[in-house]
Amino acid sequence: MLRPYLYSNLREAGCDEAGRGCLAGPVVAAAVILPKRFRHPVLDDSKKLTPRQREILEDEIKGSAIAWNVALVENHEIDEMNILRASVKAMHLAIDGLKKLPEFILVDGITFFPYRDIGYKTIIKGDGLFLSIAAASVLAKTFRDRYMQKLHEEYPYYGWDKNKGYPTAFHRKAIMEHGISKYHRKSFSLFNLQMELDFSH
């Protein structure tokens, strides 16, 4: 069972992102403030859940949360500022849109930049430890998956409906065959020499 909070006397927002390691599309972040009494037997790191579980949890999280918001930073901004800064910017934007300001922020991972004068704690694999971060991971994941499905309809040959922009062998081969799209991150290593050698046989 995940922990409901770090500090019982503070209004905490959990933050997480999705799509950081992708070759295409935006990085998406979510921020969620859950009631202190909130518990859920299934809620966990979104990567451990099935798509159907994430869909059900998305509705439950939105219905139960004190506040929630999702924000994104597009691929061209990622190229301009790098993925690390873009991920934190997306988290800040997500917090900006909360209808209530948190008093403390729990962040999945190891990197975060100060937000106003609010205290925060970065937690490695925090989406598997705290309910609010897990909730943020679900909202970020479901939003981004739907976003990539729409981009797939525009560029169907990259397989974004399945790989969501991650660097699968299929995705890399499609880049070699069709070139890059306007949604690809040009600052990322879009080509892999070993892959190119493999595909040449």
Long-range contacts (C-beta under 8 A, 24 or more apart in sequence): 1-39, 1-41, 2-43, 2-44, 2-128, 2-129, 2-130, 2-131, 2-134, 3-129, 3-130, 3-131, 4-34, 4-36, 4-37, 4-38, 4-39, 4-130, 4-131, 5-36, 5-130, 5-131, 5-132, 6-104, 6-106, 6-121, 6-130, 7-104, 8-36, 10-102, 10-103, 10-104, 11-66, 11-100, 11-102, 11-103, 11-104, 12-102, 12-103, 12-104, 12-105, 12-106, 12-132, 13-67, 13-95, 13-98, 13-102, 13-104, 13-105, 13-106, 13-132, 14-105, 14-106, 14-108, 14-126, 14-130, 14-131, 14-132, 14-133, 14-134, 14-135, 14-136, 15-91, 15-94, 15-95, 15-105, 15-106, 15-107, 15-108, 15-112, 15-133, 15-136, 16-46, 16-107, 16-108, 16-109, 16-126, 16-127, 16-133, 16-134, 16-136, 16-137, 16-140, 17-87, 17-90, 17-91, 17-108, 17-109, 17-140, 18-46, 18-137, 18-140, 18-141, 18-143, 18-144, 19-140, 19-144, 19-164, 19-165, 20-83, 20-87, 21-166, 21-167, 22-164, 22-165, 22-166, 22-167, 22-185, 23-165, 23-166, 23-167, 23-171, 23-172, 23-175, 23-184, 23-185, 23-188, 23-190, 24-75, 24-151, 24-158, 24-160, 24-165, 24-171, 24-181, 24-183, 24-184, 24-185, 25-75, 25-144, 25-147, 25-148, 25-151, 25-160, 25-164, 25-165, 25-183, 26-72, 26-73, 26-74, 26-75, 26-78, 26-90, 26-144, 26-147, 27-72, 27-73, 27-78, 27-83, 27-86, 27-87, 27-90, 28-70, 28-71, 28-72, 28-90, 28-140, 28-143, 28-144, 28-147, 29-70, 29-71, 29-72, 29-87, 29-90, 29-91, 29-93, 29-94, 29-136, 29-140, 30-68, 30-69, 30-70, 30-71, 30-94, 30-135, 30-136, 30-137, 30-138, 30-139, 30-140, 30-143, 31-67, 31-68, 31-69, 31-91, 31-94, 31-95, 31-97, 31-98, 31-102, 31-105, 31-136, 32-61, 32-65, 32-67, 32-68, 32-132, 32-135, 32-136, 32-139, 33-65, 33-66, 33-67, 33-68, 33-98, 33-100, 33-102, 33-132, 34-61, 34-64, 34-65, 34-66, 34-131, 34-132, 34-135, 35-64, 35-65, 35-66, 38-64, 38-131, 39-131, 40-131, 43-131, 43-134, 43-135, 43-138, 44-127, 44-128, 44-134, 45-125, 45-127, 45-128, 45-134, 45-137, 46-127, 46-134, 46-137, 46-138, 46-140, 46-141, 46-142, 47-127, 47-137, 47-141, 48-128, 49-138, 51-145, 54-138, 54-141, 54-142, 55-142, 57-135, 57-138, 58-138, 58-139, 58-142, 61-135, 61-138, 61-139, 62-139, 65-135, 66-100, 67-98, 67-99, 67-100, 68-98, 68-135, 68-139, 69-94, 69-95, 69-96, 69-97, 69-98, 70-94, 70-97, 70-139, 70-140, 70-143, 71-96, 71-97, 72-143, 72-144, 72-147, 75-183, 75-184, 75-185, 78-185, 78-187, 79-185, 79-186, 79-187, 82-187, 83-185, 83-187, 83-188, 84-111, 87-111, 88-112, 88-113, 91-115, 94-136, 106-130, 106-132, 106-133, 107-133, 108-133, 108-136, 108-137, 151-183, 155-181, 155-183, 167-192, 169-195, 173-199
